[in-house]
């Protein structure tokens, strides 16, 4: 059993640095500059209530972030990523056990995980990651094989009900970047879960937006409770499609043709007000009726919106942007949102929130490297980037030098990573790494 007191940890890290390291996981050190730019260490110290920076908690959290970046789960001591440089990037001389990780997450509440997301979101908002003009809401459900008693839900209308773990995401539709997420039991209703997301989103975005951001959601978000909540308690507008019921289709067909505005051949719209059934508010909502086709065989589709907006961009640009969230799941769900995991909600939300940090760091790195890396999904990044670069690590003076021997596009990478302390200083970022005992970091390519 390795010593876990601050002095033993520091001695162990310094000894590994003195011994030098050779392995194929040193690509993880390319995330360290992004940590410094984002301010990850301060976020983790605040989350873990680490006043001195000497406890293990923020270092264990770094382990979880980097584990997520590899798109792996539970790759700890007994599964052995040791001797490859992985433990060093976390500021540890060992890999933590499952029980240590469980105890770390179990010691934190859901409120603390939400506060971590809010602080991360505020930092990303300040850097321009969230234009916040159109935001996509979506539940993300995974089949659960737990033996617990719980509410069962149908994955689709033609499939039998099964146990599911529910998470809910809010995404900026323009940049495809997540603002926040929440975890809930299978019994949680969409309006209640959405209310938590929107409260977090307000804390992240503040009140600086020139116009009300538009929330776009699927038909399952159409609920009077949610429409009233958005109008009464938030600065957002909400757009959701209406269910295509026989009654509504008959209503659409009775709308006078002169009330439709024809925008181009085969596409016309009409706007009318309506009062959601059971609403406690006096102000009406707006129903957009979309008519497609020519001649007598028209097709109608209805949408509900909490405010009146220009119908053409709303229906043809803003609402289709909702599908960006499906692209996000395809691209990044392997970071920590693909498997149901534990149903201890505070533990799961803590892990998912740390995976959100991993996603932010990888996005920063993708943007810095440009093509083709911007189009690599997370498993590709984890396999061929973080776990695919052969290298060695040594110390020269107060600087850790990581040398890569098979890096692609070396000329481009040298411009981003060589002379890193100087580059960070020019960006007004402190170049010393607090969890690596204030060593600096630099890279070489051979």
C-alpha positions in Angstrom: 0.0 0.0 0.0 1.5 3.4 -1.1 1.7 6.2 1.4 -1.0 8.8 0.8 0.1 11.6 3.1 1.3 14.8 1.4 5.0 14.3 2.0 4.9 10.7 0.7 3.0 11.7 -2.4 5.5 14.5 -3.1 8.5 12.2 -2.5 6.9 9.6 -4.8 6.3 12.1 -7.6 9.8 13.5 -7.4 11.3 10.1 -7.4 9.3 9.1 -10.6 10.5 12.3 -12.2 14.1 11.6 -11.3 13.8 8.0 -12.6 12.4 9.3 -15.9 9.4 7.7 -17.6 8.9 6.0 -21.0 5.5 4.9 -22.3 2.6 5.4 -24.6 0.3 7.5 -22.3 2.4 10.6 -22.2 0.0 12.2 -24.7 -2.0 13.0 -21.6 0.5 15.7 -20.8 -0.8 17.7 -23.8 -3.9 18.4 -21.7 -1.8 20.1 -19.0 -1.5 23.5 -20.8 -5.3 23.4 -21.3 -5.7 22.8 -17.6 -3.6 25.9 -16.9 -5.5 28.0 -19.4 -8.9 26.9 -18.0 -8.0 27.1 -14.3 -8.9 23.5 -13.6 -6.8 23.3 -10.4 -8.7 26.1 -8.7 -12.0 24.6 -9.8 -11.1 21.2 -8.2 -9.7 22.7 -5.1 -13.0 24.7 -4.6 -15.1 21.5 -5.3 -13.0 19.4 -2.9 -12.8 22.2 -0.2 -9.0 21.9 -0.3 -7.7 25.1 1.3 -4.0 24.1 1.3 -3.7 22.2 -2.0 -2.0 19.4 -0.1 -4.8 16.8 0.1 -5.3 14.0 -2.3 -8.9 15.0 -3.3 -8.1 17.4 -6.3 -5.4 14.9 -7.5 -7.9 12.1 -7.5 -10.4 14.3 -9.3 -7.7 14.9 -12.0 -7.3 11.1 -12.3 -11.1 10.9 -13.0 -10.8 13.7 -15.6 -7.9 12.0 -17.4 -9.6 8.6 -17.2 -12.6 10.2 -18.9 -10.4 11.7 -21.6 -9.1 8.2 -22.4 -12.8 7.1 -22.8 -12.2 4.3 -20.3 -13.8 3.5 -16.9 -12.3 1.8 -13.9 -8.8 1.6 -15.3 -7.2 1.9 -11.9 -4.7 0.0 -9.8 -5.7 -3.6 -10.5 -6.2 -2.9 -14.2 -2.8 -1.1 -14.3 -2.1 2.0 -16.3 1.1 2.2 -14.3 4.6 2.8 -15.6 3.4 4.6 -18.6 3.2 8.2 -17.2 -0.5 8.3 -16.5 -0.2 8.6 -12.7 2.3 11.5 -13.0 0.0 13.7 -15.0 -2.4 13.6 -12.0 0.4 14.6 -9.6 0.4 11.1 -8.0 3.0 8.4 -7.7 0.3 5.6 -7.9 -3.1 4.8 -9.4 -6.0 5.1 -6.9 -8.1 2.1 -6.0 -11.8 1.9 -6.7 -12.6 2.4 -3.0 -10.6 5.6 -3.0 -12.5 7.0 -6.0 -15.8 5.9 -4.5 -15.0 7.6 -1.2 -14.0 10.8 -3.0 -17.3 11.0 -4.9 -19.4 9.8 -2.0 -18.1 12.7 0.1 -19.6 15.3 -2.2 -23.2 16.3 -2.7 -25.2 16.9 -5.9 -25.3 20.6 -5.0 -21.5 20.7 -5.0 -21.4 18.9 -8.4 -23.8 21.5 -9.8 -21.7 24.3 -8.4 -18.6 22.8 -10.1 -20.6 22.9 -13.4 -21.7 26.5 -12.9 -18.1 27.7 -12.2 -16.9 25.8 -15.3 -19.7 27.2 -17.4 -18.9 30.7 -16.2 -15.3 30.3 -17.2 -16.3 28.9 -20.6 -18.9 31.6 -21.1 -16.2 34.3 -20.5 -14.0 32.6 -23.2 -16.8 32.7 -25.8 -17.8 29.0 -25.8 -21.5 29.8 -25.4 -23.0 32.5 -27.7 -26.3 31.4 -26.0 -28.6 32.4 -28.8 -30.2 28.9 -29.3 -29.9 26.3 -26.5 -30.9 22.6 -27.0 -32.6 20.6 -24.3 -32.6 16.9 -24.4 -32.8 13.9 -22.0 -30.2 11.2 -22.4 -31.3 7.8 -21.1 -29.4 4.6 -20.8 -30.8 1.1 -20.1 -30.1 0.1 -16.5 -29.6 -3.5 -15.4 -29.9 -2.6 -11.7 -32.0 -5.0 -9.5 -33.5 -2.0 -7.7 -37.2 -1.3 -7.9 -37.8 1.7 -10.1 -40.1 3.3 -12.7 -39.8 1.7 -16.1 -40.0 3.7 -19.3 -40.4 2.9 -23.0 -37.2 3.6 -25.0 -39.6 4.0 -28.0 -43.3 3.6 -28.6 -42.8 0.2 -30.2 -40.5 -1.1 -27.5 -41.3 -2.6 -24.1 -40.7 -0.6 -20.9 -37.4 -1.1 -19.1 -35.4 0.3 -16.3 -33.5 3.4 -17.3 -31.0 5.9 -15.9 -31.9 9.5 -16.8 -29.6 12.4 -17.4 -30.6 15.8 -18.9 -28.4 18.0 -21.0 -28.4 21.7 -22.0 -26.3 22.5 -25.1 -25.3 25.6 -27.0 -26.7 24.7 -30.5 -24.2 26.9 -32.4 -21.0 25.7 -30.9 -22.2 22.2 -29.9 -20.8 22.7 -26.4 -22.6 21.6 -23.2 -23.5 24.2 -20.6 -24.6 21.8 -17.9 -26.2 18.5 -17.1 -28.1 16.8 -14.3 -28.8 13.3 -13.2 -32.1 12.0 -12.0 -33.9 8.8 -11.1 -36.2 7.2 -13.6 -39.2 8.6 -11.7 -38.1 12.2 -12.3 -40.4 14.2 -14.6 -39.0 16.3 -17.5 -40.4 19.6 -16.2 -38.7 19.1 -12.8 -35.4 18.1 -14.3 -35.5 20.9 -16.8 -36.2 23.4 -14.0 -32.9 22.4 -12.4 -31.0 22.8 -15.7 -32.5 26.2 -16.4 -31.6 27.5 -12.9 -28.0 26.4 -13.5 -28.0 27.9 -17.0 -29.2 31.3 -15.6 -26.2 31.2 -13.2 -23.8 30.5 -16.0 -25.1 33.0 -18.6 -26.1 35.8 -16.3 -28.2 38.6 -17.7 -25.8 40.0 -20.4 -27.6 38.5 -23.4 -29.0 41.2 -25.7 -32.1 39.1 -26.4 -33.8 36.1 -24.7 -32.0 32.9 -25.6 -34.3 30.3 -27.3 -34.7 26.9 -25.8 -35.5 24.2 -28.4 -36.7 20.8 -27.3 -38.4 17.6 -28.4 -42.2 16.9 -28.2 -41.8 15.3 -24.8 -41.0 18.7 -23.3 -44.5 20.0 -24.2 -46.1 20.3 -20.8 -48.1 23.2 -19.3 -46.0 23.1 -16.2 -42.8 23.7 -18.2 -44.3 26.4 -20.4 -45.5 28.2 -17.3 -42.1 27.8 -15.6 -40.2 29.2 -18.5 -42.5 32.2 -18.8 -42.7 33.0 -15.1 -39.2 32.2 -13.7 -36.6 32.4 -16.5 -35.3 34.9 -19.1 -35.6 32.2 -21.9 -38.1 31.5 -24.6 -39.1 27.9 -25.2 -40.0 26.3 -28.6 -41.4 22.7 -28.7 -43.3 20.8 -31.3 -46.9 19.8 -30.6 -48.1 16.2 -30.8 -49.8 15.4 -34.1 -53.2 14.5 -32.7 -56.3 14.0 -34.8 -57.9 17.0 -33.1 -55.1 19.4 -33.8 -54.8 18.2 -37.5 -58.5 19.0 -37.9 -57.9 22.4 -36.4 -55.1 23.1 -38.7 -57.1 22.2 -41.8 -59.9 24.6 -40.7 -57.5 27.6 -40.5 -58.5 30.0 -43.3 -55.9 30.0 -46.2 -55.6 33.8 -46.1 -54.2 33.5 -42.6 -51.1 31.6 -43.9 -48.1 33.5 -45.1 -46.5 31.8 -48.1 -42.7 32.2 -47.8 -41.7 30.1 -50.8 -43.3 27.3 -52.8 -44.4 24.5 -50.6 -43.9 26.4 -47.3 -46.3 28.6 -45.5 -46.9 29.5 -41.8 -49.6 30.9 -39.6 -49.4 32.2 -36.0 -52.2 32.0 -33.4 -52.4 32.4 -29.7 -53.6 29.7 -27.3 -53.9 29.0 -23.6 -52.2 25.8 -22.4 -54.7 23.6 -20.6 -54.3 24.1 -16.9 -52.0 27.2 -17.2 -52.0 29.5 -14.2 -50.8 32.5 -16.2 -53.0 35.0 -18.0 -50.6 35.6 -20.9 -51.1 33.2 -23.9 -48.6 31.1 -25.7 -48.1 31.2 -29.4 -48.8 28.4 -31.8 -46.8 28.3 -35.1 -48.6 26.2 -37.8 -46.3 25.1 -40.5 -48.0 24.1 -43.8 -45.9 22.2 -46.4 -46.8 21.0 -49.9 -48.9 22.4 -52.7 -52.5 21.9 -53.7 -55.1 20.3 -51.6 -52.8 17.7 -50.0 -51.2 19.9 -47.4 -49.2 18.6 -44.4 -49.4 20.5 -41.1 -47.1 20.6 -38.1 -47.6 22.7 -35.0 -45.1 24.2 -32.6 -45.7 26.0 -29.3 -43.6 29.0 -28.2 -43.7 31.0 -25.1 -43.0 34.3 -27.0 -43.7 35.6 -30.5 -40.6 35.3 -32.7 -40.0 35.6 -36.4 -41.4 32.3 -37.6 -39.2 31.6 -40.7 -35.8 31.6 -38.9 -37.4 30.0 -35.8 -38.8 27.0 -37.7 -36.2 26.6 -40.4 -32.9 27.4 -38.6 -33.4 27.5 -34.8 -35.5 24.4 -34.3 -33.4 22.1 -36.6 -30.4 23.2 -34.6 -31.8 21.0 -31.8 -30.3 18.0 -33.6 -26.8 19.2 -32.7 -27.3 17.6 -29.3 -27.5 14.2 -31.0 -24.3 15.0 -32.8 -22.8 15.9 -29.4 -23.8 12.5 -27.9 -22.3 10.7 -30.9 -19.1 12.7 -30.6 -18.5 12.9 -26.9 -20.8 10.5 -24.9 -17.9 8.0 -24.4 -16.3 10.5 -22.1 -18.7 9.5 -19.3 -22.3 9.6 -20.4 -22.7 6.3 -22.4 -23.1 3.8 -19.5 -25.7 4.1 -16.8 -23.2 3.4 -14.0 -24.2 3.6 -10.3 -27.7 4.8 -9.3 -26.3 6.6 -6.3 -27.1 9.9 -7.9 -24.6 12.1 -6.1 -21.7 9.8 -7.1 -22.8 9.6 -10.7 -23.4 13.3 -11.0 -19.9 14.0 -9.6 -18.3 11.7 -12.1 -20.4 13.2 -15.0 -19.5 16.7 -13.9 -15.8 15.8 -14.0 -16.3 14.3 -17.4 -17.7 17.7 -18.4 -14.3 19.2 -17.5 -12.6 16.6 -19.7 -14.8 17.5 -22.6 -14.0 21.2 -22.2 -10.3 20.5 -22.1 -10.4 18.3 -25.2 -12.4 20.9 -27.0 -9.8 23.6 -26.3 -7.1 21.2 -27.6 -9.1 20.4 -30.7 -9.5 24.1 -31.5 -5.9 24.7 -31.0 -4.7 21.9 -33.2 -7.2 22.6 -36.0 -7.8 20.1 -38.8 -8.2 17.1 -38.9 -8.3 16.9 -35.1 -11.4 19.1 -34.8 -13.4 16.2 -36.4 -12.0 13.4 -34.3 -14.6 12.0 -31.8 -13.5 11.3 -28.3 -12.7 7.6 -28.7 -10.5 8.4 -31.6 -8.8 11.1 -29.6 -8.3 8.8 -26.6 -7.0 5.9 -28.7 -4.7 7.6 -31.2 -3.7 10.8 -29.3 -3.6 10.3 -25.6 -2.7 6.6 -25.7 -1.0 6.6 -29.1 2.0 8.8 -28.7 5.3 7.1 -27.8 7.5 9.3 -25.6 9.7 9.8 -22.6 9.7 12.2 -19.7 12.6 13.7 -17.8 13.4 16.8 -15.7 15.8 19.6 -16.6 16.2 22.1 -13.8 12.7 23.3 -12.9 11.1 22.1 -16.2 9.5 18.7 -17.1 10.5 17.8 -20.6 8.2 15.5 -22.5 9.6 14.1 -25.8 7.4 12.6 -28.5 8.9 10.3 -31.1 6.0 9.6 -33.4 3.9 12.8 -33.3 2.1 13.6 -36.6 2.3 17.0 -38.2 5.4 17.9 -36.2 5.9 21.4 -37.8 2.4 22.5 -36.6 2.8 20.9 -33.2 6.1 22.6 -32.5 4.5 26.0 -32.9 1.9 25.1 -30.3 3.9 23.2 -27.7 7.6 24.0 -27.9 8.8 26.7 -25.6 5.5 26.3 -23.7 6.4 28.3 -20.6 7.1 31.4 -22.8 3.9 30.9 -24.7 1.9 30.7 -21.5 3.5 33.7 -20.0 2.7 35.7 -23.2 -1.0 34.6 -22.7 -0.8 35.9 -19.1 -1.1 32.3 -17.8 1.1 31.2 -15.0 3.4 28.5 -16.4 4.0 26.5 -13.2 1.9 23.4 -12.5 0.6 23.4 -8.9 -0.3 19.7 -8.7 3.2 18.9 -10.0 4.9 20.9 -7.3 5.4 24.0 -9.4 7.4 22.4 -12.2 7.1 24.0 -15.6 6.3 21.9 -18.7 7.9 21.8 -22.1 7.7 19.5 -25.2 10.2 18.2 -27.7 9.5 16.3 -31.0 12.0 13.8 -32.4 
